[in-house]
Amino acid sequence: MKYNEVVIEDVDVPLASNRIFQHLLKTYASEVNKLNSVWNEFNEVQLSFKPHPRSSSVQQIMEHELLSERRFFGEFLGLPEVPANEVLPEDRTPQAFAARMVELSRPRLQFMAKQDEEWWLAVVPFFDVERERIWIFWRRVLHTAHHRAQLGVYLRMLDNKVPSTYGPTADVRWEGADPTSSVAAASRK
């Protein structure tokens, strides 16, 4: 993948206590890198942008992501988290939001790396139902991907560069990239 900046390198991802859970840590680190790439494409003036009166603004989405990650990891998964009133950065810039997200993610990786199968498979409260922690983790990843894609659309509407998060984009290409946009490409085995 070609990120503008890799904030959590592969060597920075801790080893899981059980190898079968390593993909969770790698996935979370990858999501942090992707989110960082997207958030850093915005400028301060664009924080108030929203494509429709009922849509959330760029800033509202970034704040929601930071606060909801704290809730998911703290309340539902049981990780030690900073108090909610300390989650948002003092400076309200895209770069400050991105830096805060990276800062908050690093201790989560360390904590999750130490957890065993019993912890990941434990059933815990999740809003008004109960779910396994591993299910809640994947729900968190999907939630983040949803808002990352939402902001990707905002970037395009603002005529900003849309960074690569899964492969080449209309703005980012590289040697060896092989996007599946034809029957021939989909036919490869």
Secondary structure, 3 states (H helix, E strand, C coil): CCCCCCCCCHHHCCCCCCHHHHHHHHHHHHHHHHHHHHHCCCCHHHHHCCCCCCCCCHHHHHHHHHHHHHHHHHHHCCCCCCCHHHCCCCCCCHHHHHHHHHHHHHHHHHHHHCCCHHHHHCEEEECCEEEEHHHHHHHHHHHHHHHHHHHHHHHHHCCCCCCCCCCCCCCCCCCCCCCCCCHHHHHCC
